[in-house]
Amino acid sequence: MMVHFGRAFALYCERRYDEAIDHASRAIDLYPDYWLVHFGMGLAQSQKGLLQQSIASLEMAVQLSP
């Protein structure tokens, strides 16, 4: 999971948002209860203009966060 999240964050920083979303999605598939991957997904989605999906991802991150 951390490999996919790390890669997703690196891609996000490179502004390669589609690829970041793909890797975040893989991380969510592996660990759906880990808040950080939902946060990363929400950030990348917001940059793509996918605002409804971004809000849902970020709300999930808040619900799961410690």
Order of alpha helices (4+ residues) and beta strands (2+ residues): alpha-alpha-alpha-alpha
